[in-house]
Amino acid sequence: MRNSIGEYITLTLFGESHGEAIGAVLDGMPCGIEVSESYIAEALSRRRPSGSGETSRVEADNFKLVSGVFNGFTTGEPISIFIENSNKRSGDYQATHLLARPSHADYVSHIVHKGFEDWRGGGHFSGRLTAPIVALGAICLKALENTGIRIGTHILECGSVRDTAFESVDSNILDRQILEISGKHFPVIDPVEEQMCAAIDKVRCNQDSIGGIIQTAVSNLPVGVGEPWFSSLEGQLANAMLSIGGIKGIEFGLGFGFAKATGRSANDSFYNDSGRVKTRTNNNGGINGGYSNGMPVVFNCAVKPTPSIAAEQRTVDMATGENTTIKVTGRHDPAIIRRICPVATAMTAIVICDALKGAFSNSIFTKQ
């Protein structure tokens, strides 16, 4: 079983939802990158649940950087982090652990691991493991900000409520949008938080859940980051995003809208703006031929409704093979769309750091 991503800068995950701790190792980050523990803690706080629309399992996310950081800077060695699991109620899963929860990994995990899997809270497949991704992604995000590259994710759509899309042509406007949402607990550009929360609360009261669309943008990425064909920047980002359990689809720029467009309307025409080549539109989401083209990289991800719902559902007893029903117990989110935004940002930062190192070596991170 592989738990790593990246080529030049790699991330490896370990741990289970109800184990003693979860964590990750980030290998390949150059030395001399400033590491702020308060910045990491702030990133983790944006992922932490709060309010009636989210799970009541609230972890303190006490973390410890155990290698790769000394006196507040990276040493160039692997950076490893441990995050405690302190708020566990494993008994919630005891009575039903052999009943495959619909749309969860329970069944495939039971088959692949031959019954030896840690089933408590989803074990290794739990969204709890996104915490170390966010923590180490924060180190990458800060390193990128120091080079002028900014990354942000907001809720584009939840239920029938839609936010304004990121500006995909003017990087100055996009930078302001990213800065604005980065300071918000509920990341939206327009004042639509109350409407989205109402949509979430409505399904919660009906013992149900809801999904939506998130949008991520990368501004000020230089030209030439990525590879052609099988290691394209789109491919690397898609691999990372689709590795997050709740994400089931991704589109770049105009995405599926290309299917109903014509070449004349969809093509991004080039022009010279005071010595810098830009495009007048950004339907390709800032990527041509697998490489960044200097325009903002913009993509949308489809987030599925949380599969753990209180309503009774049909399933199979994995011990007997008989058809049965299940009422999922435990503490769960009726919508993960807010909490998945910092995860998407962190994964994007890790991928961009990896691709930048491949394109420019460590020198890109030490620019003043």
N, C-alpha and C positions, 0 to 999 in steps of 0.2 A: 504494500500500500504506500503510495507516494503522497507526501504532505508538503512538497516544496514547489516554489514558483520562482522564475527568474533565471537569467543566464550569467550576467556579470555581477548583479546584486541579487542575492537569493533570500527568500523568506521561507522558513520551515516552521510549521505549527506542531504543537503537542498538547496533550491533556484531554480531559473529559469534563462535561458539564458539572458533574457532582464529585469529581475527584478532588484531591487536596489543593491542586492549583492547575492553572492553564498557563501557556506561555508560547514563546516563539524565539527564533534565532534569525537575526538579520546579518548576513555575511556579504562582504564586499564593499561596504561603505568606506570611503577613504578616511584617513585620519584628519583631525583638525576641524571636524564639523561640530559646531556648538550644540550641546544637548541640554534642553531646559526641561527639568522634571515638572515644573508648573505648567509648561506648554502641553506636555503629555497628559497631565491630570485634567487640563481643560478639555482636551480632545476626548478623553474618556467620559467626561461629564456630559458631553453632547450626545453620547451613545447611551447613557444611563437612562432607564425608564423613569417616568414621573407622571402623576395624574391618573385619573380613572380610565383613560384611554389606553393604558399600557400595563404590562405585567406588574404584579406586586412584588416580584422577586427583584429587589434592589440591592445590588452588591456594592460594597464600598470601593471595589477595584483598587485595593492597596497593592501597589506594584513595587518590584525591586529589580533594578538593573544590576545584574550580577557579573557581567563581563563586557568588555569593549568600550567602556566609558570611564574616563579618569579625569578628575578635576574639571568636570563639565564639558569635556570634549571627547569625540570619538578617537580611539587609539589606532584604528585600522584593523583591529581584530574582530571576530564575530561578536555582535551585540546580542546578548540574551536577556530576556525579561521573564519574570515570574509574576503572576497575578493570583492572589488568593481567591479560593471559593469559600466564602464564609456563610452565605445565606442559602443553605441547602435543605430541601425537604424530600429526601429520596423515597420516603414511604409513600408519597403520592403516586408513585409508579409501580409499587410492588404488586398490587392486585391485578393490574392489566398489562404487565410487561410482555406477556406472550400474545397479546392481541395487537395486531399490526395497525398502528394509527394511520388512517388514510392520508396519502400524500407526504408521509414522513419516510425516513430511511430505515425504519424498523425492520421491514420485511427483507430488504436486500442485505442489510447488515447481519441479520440472523442467518441468512443463507451463506454469505461470504465468510463470516467468522464462525460458522458451525455451532452457534449457540453460546460461544464464549464472549460475546460482545458485552460491553458495559451499557446496559439499557437505561440507566438512571438519567432522566432528563434529556434523552437522546444521545448521551455519551459523547463520543468524539464528533458526532455529526451536528451537535447543538450550535445554535447561533451564539451561545456563550463564548465560543472560540473566536468570535470577531473582535473581542476586547484586545487581545495582544496584537491583532492586525492594526487596530486603531492606534495603539500605543506606539508601535514601531513605525507605523505610517506617519505619525506625527514628527518623528525624527527626519524622515524623508521630506515631508512637507516643509519643515522649517529650512532644510538645506536648499530646497527649490526656491523658497521665498527669498533667500539671500542672493539668488542669481536673477531675481526679477520675475520668476515663473510663479503664477498663482493658480490654484485649483480650488474649485468649489462645487458643491452639489446642493440642489434645492428640490423641493417637491413640486413637480410640474403639474401633476394631476392626482386627485384623490376623490373617488366617487365621481360625481358630476361637476366637481369644483376644479377649476384650472387656474394656475398661476401664469404670470407673464413669462415667456421664454427668455433665456439668456440672450444678450446681444452677441451675435456671432460674427460680426464684421468689424466693429469698432472696439479695439482692445482697451481703450481708455474707459469706455462705458462699462465694458465687461469687468474690468478690474474693480470699478466702484461697486458693481453688483455683488461680486465675490466678497469684497470687504464687508459689505452690508449684511449679507446672509451669514457670514462667519461669526458675527456677533450675536446671532439669534438662536434661541433654544429651539424654535420651530422655524426651519429654514425655508422661507418663502419671500419673494420679492414684493408682491402685492399684499394688502391687508386681508388675506383670505384664511388666516389661521382659524378663526372662529367657525367659519363655514366648514372647513375640512374636519375640525374636531367634532362638529355636530354630526357629520356623516359617519365618522368613526364610532361615536357614541350610539348612534342609531342602530348599527349592526351589532354592537356589543349587547345592547338591550334585547336583541333578537337572538342571542346565543350564536352569533355569526361573526364573520371577519370580513376585511376589505383590503384590496390591493391598490395599485396606482402606478404612476410613472414618475421616476426621478430623472433629473437632468444634470449632467456633469460637464464642466467646461475647464479647459486648460488655456490660459492666456500667456502670451510672450514666449512660446516655445520656438526655438530657432528652426530654420529650415534643415531638413536632412536627418531627422531623428526617426529611426525605424529601420526596416529592411524590406526588400521586395518579397513577393510571394509568401512563403510559409512562415516568415517571422515579421510580417507587416505590423506596423504600429496598431492598426485596427485589430489584427489577430491577437496581439499581445494583450491589448486592453479587453477584448472580448473574452479571452481565456480567463483573465483575472475577474472580470465582472460576473461571468457565469460560474465561477467557483464559489461565489457567495450564494448560500442556499436559497434565499428568497427571490433571487433574480432569475427570470425565465426567458428574457429576450433583450436584445440590444440593437440599436440602429444609430448610424452616424449621419450627422447633418440632416438632409432631407429624408434619408432612410427609406422606408417603404413607400414614401411619397414619390420616389423615382419611378415607381411602376406606372403611375398615371401622368407622368410628365413627358415633355418632349426634349430633345437635345438642346433646342434653342432656348427653352425656358429653364432648363436645369443646369446648363454649363456655367461654370464660374469664370467669367472673363477677367483677364489680367490687365493691370495698368501700373504705371510707374508713379509713385507718390514720393517726390523729392528724393529719388535715388533708391527707394525701397519698393520692390515689386509686391503688389497686393492683388486680391481679387475683389470684384465689386459685390459679389454674393459669396455665400459660403455653404452651398448645398452639399459639398463633399465633406463637410465637417472638419476642414483643416488638414486633410490627408489626401495625397495623390501618389499612386504607385507604391503604397505601403510606407511612404515617408511623410513626415510633417512638412507642410508647404509654407509655414510662417504665419498662417491665419490661426485664429483660435480653434482648438480641437474641441468639438462639441458632440456629445452623444446622449441618447436617452436609454433608460433601462426599464423594463416592465417588472414590477414587483408583485408577486402573487399574494393572494389573501393568506393570512396565517392559517396553516392547516389544523392547528389545535383549536377546536371550537367546542363549546359546551353542549351543543345539540348532539343527540344520539345519531351515530352513523353505522353503516354496515361494514363488516370486516371479516377476517378469517382468524381463527385461533391457530397460532403457529405450532402449538403442541399437538393438536388433534387433527388439524386440517379442516375442521368443521366451520361452516358459515355461522356467524354470530353478529352481535352488535357491540358497540363500545361507546361509553361516555368518557371523553378525555378528561382526566383530572390534572391537577397541578396548576401552576401560575403561568399565564400566557397573555400575549398582546393580541387585541382584536385587530391591530394594524401595526406592522413593523416599519412602515414607510418613513416615518421621521427618524427612527433609530438607525435605519440602513444608510442614510445619507452620509454620516461621517465614515462609515465603513467603505462606501464607494469612493469617497475622497481619499482615504488612506490607501486603498488598493491602487488607485490611479497614481498617487504619488510614488508608490513603490515601483510600479511599472515604468513611469517616466524616468525615475532615477536610474533604473536598470538600462533603459534604452539610451539615455544620455551618456552613461558611462561607456556603452558600446560604441556610440558615435564619436565621442570626444575624449574618452578616458577620464581620469580623475580631475583633469584641469578645469572642467566646466564648473566644478564645485568650489574651486578656490579663487574664482574671479572676484575682484574687489569692485 
